Amino acid sequence: MSEWKECTIADLGEVVGGATPSTKRIENYENGDISWITPKDLSSFHGRYIYSGERNITKTGFNSCSTRLLPKNTILFSSRAPIGYVAIAAKELCTNQGFKSVIPNTNTDFMFLYYLLKYNKDNIENMGSGTTFKEVSGSAMKSVKVYIPINISEQRKIGAFLSTIDDKIELNNAINDNLEQQAQALFEAWFVDFLPFGGNMPLDWEVASFEKIIDFQNGYAFKSEELLNAQTSNSYQVFKQGHIARGGGFIPDGTKSWFPKELASKLERFVLKKGDILMAMTDMKDNVAILGNTAIMPIDNEYIVNQRVGHLRANGYKGITYPFIYLLTNSKDFLTDLRSRANSGVQVNLSSTEIKASKVLLPSKEVNVAFSSITLPMFDTIINNQLENQSLSQLRDSLLPKLMSGELDVSNIDL
């Protein structure tokens, strides 16, 4: 049986804050080659290792502020707006002031520290303070009490044990990214560049309104008091815009709300089926990120769709299937046109009328059947990998508290 002790995060490594270049002058950012991470970069990040964010800074920008270069395997922890994003520096990089990063000392395994911070996320967040938004100070971060194995070899075993699960999740994600890129390239080659057709659009193709190939409806407007914060054995998970990734794709843990099935007897048409396409219909005016992007529902009868999410289902016209609709709705030309017709205020909104009125190029049935025969197996693999990842994530999350509390002893496991 391994021995454990109580200590603080400061005992495990150096806690380091970040900073932002003192001005927005172009010389602080243009052609910068120093990776600079902000909490926003982790908001849609679902791996462990991060290499870079949306922006780099220059040496001039770096020297203008107090940010530090953090070595590889530093654990990044977002300490403000919002608190609790965790990632591992895959290389030397720096952060803005929204982080309290931990550089592990020689007696601390970096992978164990990563999972330790994930396990203590809520505890750390509760130490935040502030009126406009909560922030965890450096002194508060250093004082967080944690429970760890005394022997670093035990830390390594726990980190490696959990890491094997995340390794498989990340491998599945890499396979899915590759398959989707192949499908997108095929879509562009066939339906934008017309490469299989001599570079010209075949004469038997047609231009029609989007509604010709889909059944469309808006999501249901749930009352907040009806929603549950935890899953029950007899509930649907509510599909919200947080389940839709930038550029398209499904985020299983995007939001966490459930709706009792006993209240859904008259809402059958909002219950989602495998292959349904879900579209984000609202976004922020100053930061349009997912407006019009879509996700594919990977499973039957587990989710029910929320308002401001468009529910699209292929109606079978000319043999068109869901991969065509998904790839079309996330294509550059379609999104540019659709977003140009959004209603703009504090938020930008897509109307169901404008979505259905979008002009689309429809190939012949023979071409659609051929395209589906190639892409449906690709998306079946993507969906199967997504479902496996959900199971693996649930397994990891159930093991995490048991491993981090010492309830599960790994001292005799040979990894």
HELIX and SHEET records of a PDB file:
HELIX    1   1 ILE A    9  ASP A   11  5                                   3    
HELIX    2   2 ILE A   26  ASN A   28  5                                   3    
HELIX    3   3 PRO A   39  SER A   43  1                                   5    
HELIX    4   4 LYS A   59  ASN A   63  1                                   5    
HELIX    5   5 PHE A  110  TYR A  119  1                                  10    
HELIX    6   6 LYS A  121  GLU A  125  1                                   5    
HELIX    7   7 GLY A  138  SER A  143  1                                   6    
HELIX    8   8 ILE A  152  PHE A  191  1                                  40    
HELIX    9   9 LEU A  195  PHE A  197  5                                   3    
HELIX   10  10 PHE A  210  LYS A  212  5                                   3    
HELIX   11  11 SER A  224  GLU A  226  5                                   3    
HELIX   12  12 GLN A  241  HIS A  243  5                                   3    
HELIX   13  13 LYS A  261  LEU A  263  5                                   3    
HELIX   14  14 GLU A  268  PHE A  270  5                                   3    
HELIX   15  15 TYR A  317  GLY A  319  5                                   3    
HELIX   16  16 TYR A  322  THR A  329  1                                   8    
HELIX   17  17 LYS A  332  SER A  340  1                                   9    
HELIX   18  18 SER A  352  ALA A  357  1                                   6    
HELIX   19  19 LYS A  365  MET A  404  1                                  40    
SHEET    1   A 2 TRP A   4  THR A   8  0                                        
SHEET    2   A 2 LYS A 145  PRO A 149 -1                                        
SHEET    1   B 2 GLY A  13  GLY A  17  0                                        
SHEET    2   B 2 LYS A 100  PRO A 104 -1                                        
SHEET    1   C 3 ARG A  55  ILE A  57  0                                        
SHEET    2   C 3 ILE A  34  ILE A  37 -1                                        
SHEET    3   C 3 CYS A  94  THR A  95  1                                        
SHEET    1   D 3 TYR A  49  ILE A  50  0                                        
SHEET    2   D 3 ILE A  83  ALA A  89  1                                        
SHEET    3   D 3 ILE A  75  SER A  79 -1                                        
SHEET    1   E 2 GLU A 206  SER A 209  0                                        
SHEET    2   E 2 LYS A 359  LEU A 362 -1                                        
SHEET    1   F 4 ILE A 214  ASN A 218  0                                        
SHEET    2   F 4 VAL A 309  ALA A 314 -1                                        
SHEET    3   F 4 ILE A 277  ALA A 280 -1                                        
SHEET    4   F 4 THR A 294  ILE A 296 -1                                        
SHEET    1   G 3 TRP A 258  PRO A 260  0                                        
SHEET    2   G 3 SER A 235  PHE A 239 -1                                        
SHEET    3   G 3 TYR A 303  VAL A 305  1                                        
SHEET    1   H 3 THR A 282  MET A 284  0                                        
SHEET    2   H 3 GLN A 347  ASN A 349 -1                                        
SHEET    3   H 3 ASN A 343  SER A 344 -1                                        
END                                                                             
